[in-house]
């Protein structure tokens, strides 16, 4: 699919990251995707905005 890529090594949960600038998405299968998403969201909130 356009603007989408991923790394799927197994079945189960996946983390999907969407870039705000161009809307591209990347998915990767991980254990406990909810915790991984929470961590990335926390880090993104702490990052100074760059434009």
KETI-425875 format. One record per residue (C-alpha): residue number from 1; x, y, z. Coordinates in Angstrom, 1 decimal. Layout:
<rec><sedren>NUM</sedren><x>X</x><y>Y</y><z>Z</z></rec>
...
***
This chain:
<rec><sedren>1</sedren><x>0.0</x><y>0.0</y><z>0.0</z></rec>
<rec><sedren>2</sedren><x>1.3</x><y>3.5</y><z>-0.7</z></rec>
<rec><sedren>3</sedren><x>3.0</x><y>5.2</y><z>2.2</z></rec>
<rec><sedren>4</sedren><x>2.9</x><y>2.1</y><z>4.3</z></rec>
<rec><sedren>5</sedren><x>5.6</x><y>-0.5</y><z>5.1</z></rec>
<rec><sedren>6</sedren><x>6.3</x><y>-2.9</y><z>7.9</z></rec>
<rec><sedren>7</sedren><x>8.3</x><y>-5.7</y><z>9.5</z></rec>
<rec><sedren>8</sedren><x>6.2</x><y>-8.7</y><z>10.3</z></rec>
<rec><sedren>9</sedren><x>8.1</x><y>-11.6</y><z>11.8</z></rec>
<rec><sedren>10</sedren><x>5.2</x><y>-13.4</y><z>13.5</z></rec>
<rec><sedren>11</sedren><x>1.6</x><y>-13.2</y><z>14.2</z></rec>
<rec><sedren>12</sedren><x>0.2</x><y>-11.1</y><z>17.1</z></rec>
<rec><sedren>13</sedren><x>0.3</x><y>-7.5</y><z>18.2</z></rec>
<rec><sedren>14</sedren><x>1.9</x><y>-4.8</y><z>16.0</z></rec>
<rec><sedren>15</sedren><x>3.0</x><y>-1.3</y><z>16.7</z></rec>
<rec><sedren>16</sedren><x>2.1</x><y>1.2</y><z>13.9</z></rec>
<rec><sedren>17</sedren><x>3.9</x><y>4.5</y><z>13.8</z></rec>
<rec><sedren>18</sedren><x>2.5</x><y>7.3</y><z>11.7</z></rec>
<rec><sedren>19</sedren><x>4.7</x><y>10.3</y><z>10.7</z></rec>
<rec><sedren>20</sedren><x>2.9</x><y>13.6</y><z>11.2</z></rec>
<rec><sedren>21</sedren><x>4.6</x><y>15.3</y><z>8.3</z></rec>
<rec><sedren>22</sedren><x>3.7</x><y>13.1</y><z>5.3</z></rec>
<rec><sedren>23</sedren><x>1.4</x><y>10.5</y><z>6.9</z></rec>
<rec><sedren>24</sedren><x>3.7</x><y>7.5</y><z>6.2</z></rec>
<rec><sedren>25</sedren><x>3.2</x><y>4.5</y><z>8.4</z></rec>
<rec><sedren>26</sedren><x>5.5</x><y>1.8</y><z>9.6</z></rec>
<rec><sedren>27</sedren><x>4.3</x><y>-1.3</y><z>11.4</z></rec>
<rec><sedren>28</sedren><x>6.3</x><y>-3.9</y><z>13.3</z></rec>
<rec><sedren>29</sedren><x>5.2</x><y>-6.9</y><z>15.3</z></rec>
<rec><sedren>30</sedren><x>6.2</x><y>-6.7</y><z>19.0</z></rec>
<rec><sedren>31</sedren><x>5.2</x><y>-8.1</y><z>22.4</z></rec>
<rec><sedren>32</sedren><x>2.9</x><y>-5.7</y><z>24.3</z></rec>
<rec><sedren>33</sedren><x>2.2</x><y>-3.2</y><z>21.6</z></rec>
<rec><sedren>34</sedren><x>0.2</x><y>-1.0</y><z>24.0</z></rec>
<rec><sedren>35</sedren><x>3.2</x><y>-0.4</y><z>26.2</z></rec>
<rec><sedren>36</sedren><x>5.5</x><y>0.3</y><z>23.2</z></rec>
<rec><sedren>37</sedren><x>2.9</x><y>2.8</y><z>21.9</z></rec>
<rec><sedren>38</sedren><x>2.7</x><y>4.5</y><z>25.3</z></rec>
<rec><sedren>39</sedren><x>6.5</x><y>4.8</y><z>25.5</z></rec>
<rec><sedren>40</sedren><x>6.7</x><y>6.3</y><z>22.0</z></rec>
<rec><sedren>41</sedren><x>3.9</x><y>8.7</y><z>22.7</z></rec>
<rec><sedren>42</sedren><x>5.6</x><y>9.9</y><z>26.0</z></rec>
<rec><sedren>43</sedren><x>8.9</x><y>10.4</y><z>24.2</z></rec>
<rec><sedren>44</sedren><x>7.2</x><y>12.3</y><z>21.4</z></rec>
<rec><sedren>45</sedren><x>5.5</x><y>14.6</y><z>23.9</z></rec>
<rec><sedren>46</sedren><x>8.9</x><y>15.4</y><z>25.5</z></rec>
<rec><sedren>47</sedren><x>10.6</x><y>16.2</y><z>22.2</z></rec>
<rec><sedren>48</sedren><x>10.8</x><y>19.9</y><z>21.3</z></rec>
<rec><sedren>49</sedren><x>8.7</x><y>20.8</y><z>18.3</z></rec>
<rec><sedren>50</sedren><x>10.8</x><y>21.3</y><z>15.2</z></rec>
<rec><sedren>51</sedren><x>9.6</x><y>23.0</y><z>12.0</z></rec>
***
